[in-house]
């Protein structure tokens, strides 16, 4: 059974908003190189474990479609992968998670993720949750873990990824889920970017990922004092390195903070 950290329970009953808006239509896809489940993956799901890893020999540079494309692992809720133009070698990967009732299109638009990914030469993988929000919000890891794992395996075979810069992040419920999966899979994720998180689930922690957390002091959905003001000290007390950005604003991601987080993941000077 999966348990939330005690400090997180204050946010359990709050209604979490997702992401609105959208982006242009996406065509193409990478699902033809996806994988089905197996026994090991099924066992790992309930533990929040992701089994996919970049191959020891990176795949060839992507010579086909670049830009935004559907993952095509599911006919309904699916997700988007963005591949920048001019990739010349292994690049950072940012797994980006939407808020409750949101979508891949919404969160990528909210953060202007495509423009930042293009500028910084970073792949963005934005899956859709299987339900209205991510499974661990209900207290248990489940089908979202399996879906993200399948999407990761596809990405790792499609484009060369830098294993030293594999990040997961998100907004609101997506931020809570990103912290949770980041702690459970710190042997995969090197960076975790959480924009306005509410809680996290952490049973068996692995690795030592670095964290970037932002939160508005006037957040009307996930009040700052009940969430990040407690989450950040708890992570630091457990020995994690946290870059924390509290800002004077509501439940949102300011453009400057989104840019700083992307630059931090990409390892640009001044954002390390």
C-alpha positions in Angstrom: 0.0 0.0 0.0 1.2 3.5 -0.8 1.2 6.2 1.8 1.5 9.9 1.5 3.9 11.8 3.6 2.0 13.3 6.7 2.7 16.9 5.7 0.9 16.2 2.4 -2.5 15.3 3.9 -3.5 19.0 4.2 -3.8 19.1 0.4 -5.6 15.8 -0.1 -9.1 17.2 -0.1 -8.5 20.3 -2.2 -9.8 20.6 -5.7 -6.8 20.9 -8.0 -7.1 22.8 -11.2 -5.6 21.6 -14.4 -4.3 23.3 -17.5 -6.4 25.1 -20.0 -5.7 26.2 -23.5 -4.0 24.2 -26.2 -1.5 24.2 -29.0 -1.7 23.6 -32.7 -2.6 20.2 -34.0 0.0 17.5 -33.7 0.6 14.9 -36.4 2.8 11.8 -36.8 3.8 9.8 -33.8 6.3 7.5 -32.2 3.9 4.7 -31.0 5.1 2.3 -33.6 8.2 1.7 -31.5 6.2 1.4 -28.2 6.1 -1.7 -26.1 3.4 -3.7 -24.3 3.5 -4.6 -20.7 5.4 -7.6 -19.2 5.5 -9.3 -15.8 8.3 -7.1 -14.4 6.6 -3.9 -15.5 3.3 -5.1 -13.9 5.0 -5.8 -10.6 6.8 -2.4 -10.7 3.6 -0.3 -11.3 2.3 -0.5 -7.8 5.6 0.6 -6.4 5.8 3.6 -8.8 8.9 2.1 -10.5 9.9 3.0 -14.0 12.0 0.4 -15.7 12.9 2.1 -19.0 16.4 3.4 -19.4 18.4 4.9 -22.2 20.2 2.2 -24.2 23.9 1.9 -23.8 24.3 2.6 -27.5 22.2 5.7 -28.4 19.9 5.5 -31.3 20.7 7.3 -34.6 19.9 11.0 -34.7 16.3 11.6 -35.5 16.2 12.3 -39.3 12.4 12.1 -39.6 9.7 14.3 -38.0 10.8 17.0 -35.6 8.6 19.3 -33.6 5.4 18.2 -31.8 4.0 14.8 -32.5 1.5 12.5 -30.8 2.9 9.6 -28.8 0.3 7.3 -30.4 0.3 4.7 -27.6 -3.5 5.2 -27.1 -6.4 6.2 -29.3 -8.0 8.4 -26.6 -5.9 10.3 -24.1 -2.4 10.0 -25.3 0.3 12.7 -25.1 2.9 14.7 -27.1 6.6 14.5 -27.7 8.5 17.5 -28.9 11.8 17.0 -30.7 13.9 20.1 -31.5 15.5 20.7 -34.8 19.2 20.3 -35.3 19.9 17.6 -32.7 23.6 16.6 -33.1 24.0 14.3 -30.1 22.4 13.2 -26.8 20.0 15.9 -25.5 18.2 16.5 -22.2 14.7 15.0 -21.7 12.0 16.7 -19.7 8.9 14.6 -18.8 6.2 17.2 -18.3 3.0 16.5 -16.4 -0.3 18.4 -16.5 -2.6 19.4 -13.6 -5.9 17.8 -12.7 -8.4 17.7 -15.6 -5.6 18.9 -17.8 -3.8 17.6 -20.9 -0.4 17.5 -22.6 -1.5 20.3 -24.9 -2.5 22.4 -22.0 0.7 22.1 -19.9 3.0 22.6 -22.9 1.1 25.8 -23.8 1.1 27.0 -20.3 4.9 26.8 -20.0 5.6 27.7 -23.7 7.5 24.4 -23.6 8.0 24.0 -27.4 9.8 27.3 -27.8 12.0 26.6 -24.7 12.7 23.1 -25.9 13.7 24.4 -29.3 15.9 27.1 -28.0 17.6 24.8 -25.4 17.7 21.7 -27.6 15.7 19.6 -25.2 13.2 16.8 -25.8 9.8 17.2 -24.0 7.6 14.3 -23.3 4.1 15.3 -22.1 1.9 12.3 -21.5 -1.8 12.5 -20.7 -3.0 10.9 -17.4 -5.2 7.9 -17.8 -8.0 9.5 -15.7 -8.9 13.1 -14.8 -5.6 13.3 -12.8 -2.6 11.2 -11.9 -3.2 7.9 -10.0 -1.1 8.6 -6.9 -3.3 11.6 -6.1 -5.8 8.9 -5.0 -3.1 7.3 -2.8 -1.8 4.5 -5.0 0.5 4.2 -8.0 -1.2 2.5 -11.0 -1.8 2.7 -14.7 -0.1 6.1 -15.2 3.2 4.6 -14.1 2.9 1.9 -16.8 1.9 4.4 -19.5 4.8 6.8 -18.7 7.1 3.8 -18.7 5.9 2.8 -22.2 6.3 6.4 -23.5 9.8 6.6 -22.1 10.9 3.4 -23.8 9.6 4.8 -27.1 11.5 8.1 -26.6 14.7 6.3 -25.6 14.6 4.3 -28.9 13.6 7.3 -31.0 16.1 10.0 -30.0 19.5 10.0 -28.2 19.0 11.2 -24.6 21.7 12.5 -22.2 21.4 10.2 -19.1 22.8 12.9 -17.0 19.9 15.3 -17.7 16.7 13.3 -17.5 14.0 15.4 -15.7 10.5 15.0 -14.6 8.2 18.0 -13.6 4.8 19.3 -13.7 2.2 21.8 -12.4 -0.3 21.3 -9.5 -1.2 17.6 -9.4 1.5 17.1 -12.0 4.0 18.7 -9.7 3.0 16.4 -6.8 3.2 13.4 -9.1 6.6 14.5 -10.4 8.1 14.8 -6.9 6.6 11.3 -6.1 8.0 9.6 -9.2 11.3 11.5 -8.9 11.9 10.2 -5.4 10.9 6.7 -6.4 13.0 6.8 -9.5 16.0 9.0 -8.6 18.2 6.4 -10.3 16.6 7.5 -13.6 15.7 11.2 -13.0 18.5 13.6 -12.3 16.2 16.7 -12.0 12.7 17.3 -10.7 10.8 20.5 -11.4 7.7 21.0 -9.3 5.5 24.1 -10.0 3.0 24.5 -7.2 2.9 21.0 -5.7 0.4 19.9 -3.1 2.0 16.7 -1.6 4.2 13.8 -2.5 4.2 10.0 -2.1 7.5 8.4 -1.2 7.8 4.8 -0.1 11.1 3.5 -1.3 13.5 6.3 -2.4 16.3 5.8 -4.9 19.1 8.0 -6.1 19.6 11.7 -5.2 17.8 13.9 -7.8 18.0 17.6 -7.5 14.8 19.6 -7.1 13.4 22.9 -8.4 10.2 24.0 -6.6 8.1 27.1 -7.2 4.9 28.3 -5.6 2.8 31.5 -5.4 2.3 33.0 -2.0 -1.2 33.9 -2.9 -2.1 30.4 -4.3 -5.9 30.1 -4.0 -6.0 26.4 -4.9 -3.0 24.9 -3.0 -2.2 27.4 -0.3 1.5 28.0 0.0 1.8 27.7 3.8 0.1 24.3 3.7 2.1 22.8 0.8 5.5 24.0 -0.5 6.4 25.8 2.7 6.4 22.4 4.3 7.4 20.2 1.3 10.7 22.1 0.7 12.0 21.9 4.3 11.1 18.2 4.4 13.1 17.5 1.2 16.0 19.5 2.5 15.9 17.7 5.8 16.2 14.4 3.9 19.4 15.7 2.3 18.1 16.7 -1.1 19.3 19.8 -2.9 16.3 22.1 -3.5 16.2 25.4 -5.5 13.0 27.1 -4.2 11.3 30.0 -5.8 8.4 31.6 -3.9 6.7 34.4 -5.8 4.0 36.9 -5.2 1.2 35.4 -7.2 -1.6 32.9 -7.5 -1.8 29.2 -8.7 0.3 29.6 -11.9 3.7 29.3 -13.4 5.3 32.7 -14.3 7.1 32.7 -17.6 10.4 33.7 -15.9 10.2 30.7 -13.6 9.4 28.3 -16.4 12.4 29.5 -18.4 14.7 29.2 -15.3 13.6 25.7 -14.7 14.2 24.6 -18.3 17.6 26.3 -18.3 18.4 24.5 -15.0 17.5 21.2 -16.5 19.6 22.0 -19.6 22.6 23.0 -17.5 22.9 26.5 -18.9 25.4 28.8 -17.2 23.8 30.6 -14.2 21.0 28.1 -13.9 22.8 25.1 -12.5 
